[in-house]
Amino acid sequence: MEKSCKIGIIRCSQTEDYCPGTADFMFLKKKGGAFEHLEGDLELVGFTNCGGCPGKRVLLKAQLLINRGAEVIAFASCIKKGTPLGYPCPFYEKMISLVRERLGDKVEILEYTH
């Protein structure tokens, strides 16, 4: 029996009304994009937003995913690319560095999904 790899995804709060996460889930299911290097069956344990601008609650959101078993946290592509709004998050780099600094020893961090 193959071990599962537990994934949590953090997405942009601003895109929730525009995107249900379909592409994120498709790439997770097919082990494509940022997920292609992960071993075992991929299991989604949570899909949450960043907490809104300026991303101060991203640590809380990441910790909640870890508490639910996430071994990998992926930042959805909407944050980095700005899709579908056409506005990349100006706090993206800060959020990634905060999570890496504070929680990076507990989980692997992926900077995009697809």
C-alpha positions, -999 to +999 in steps of 0.1 A: +000+000+000+014+033-011+018+060+016-002+092+011+012+127+010-011+152+028-016+185+011-030+218+023-036+247-002-037+284+007-054+306-019-060+343-023-090+356-004-098+381-032-103+353-057-128+333-038-158+348-055-142+341-090-126+307-086-137+275-069-102+260-071-110+236-100-076+239-116-058+234-082-078+202-076-072+189-111-035+194-109-034+178-075-054+148-087-032+143-118+000+150-099+009+178-123+023+213-118+039+218-084+027+184-072+045+163-098+075+155-077+055+144-046+056+107-037+026+085-030-011+092-033-019+129-028-046+137-002-061+171+002-066+179+039-076+215+036-083+244+012-083+278+028-076+314+020-047+336+031-068+355+056-070+386+034-047+415+027-020+421+038-017+384+046-010+387+083-031+356+090-013+333+067+007+318+096-025+310+114-040+294+082-008+274+075-007+261+111-044+251+109-035+230+078-006+214+097-029+207+126-051+188+102-022+167+089-007+187+061+029+176+052+030+200+022+015+235+019+009+248-016+002+285-022-023+285-050-013+300-083-038+328-080-016+344-053+016+345-074+000+349-109-029+371-099-054+350-119-083+354-125-082+390-114-051+400-132-035+413-100-007+393-084-005+396-046+018+423-035+024+404-002+032+371-019+069+371-011+064+382+025+038+354+031+060+327+016+090+339+037+070+341+069+057+305+065+091+292+055+108+309+085+082+299+111+068+266+098+092+254+071+107+227+093+073+212+097+062+211+061+073+214+025+063+247+009+052+249-027+051+284-042+023+276-068-001+249-078-003+250-116 
